[in-house]
């Protein structure tokens, strides 16, 4: 579920209008409008292009998704516009049945349009857990709970590089807010 602040801003930036403007300026209105949508689950990238299907019987439209977290950024309109432009280049290549990755033709068009290669604000997910080695006390922050692992430094130093259960990493702290409430020491 998206935060209310984001929902208010979704209406402020109309992806269709951004697409139409960029299509007119940089593609001579060549591109048909794909499905344009916000995606609240995108965290490590600002946007993505999902090619459609060109099958005769099952036509599925292409899709451009833009990360809704961009709406919360200081320069939201610029970042959203740059991201839509970047994804439109992928779409333009796909429509022309060319390789639509970051090819030399993609990079050339991007440079011509003045679009950045990467958006500078992908969200870094915060760590949720801290595991520690009971021998050397080194801390290992993680985003997920981990299985049976041992401290590499201690295994190398004391067990000739082999896994040794005595250097097992132990969960010592839960960080941030999750199912367990605010951060807590285990």
Order of alpha helices (4+ residues) and beta strands (2+ residues): alpha-alpha-beta-beta-beta-beta-beta-alpha-alpha-beta-beta-alpha-beta-beta
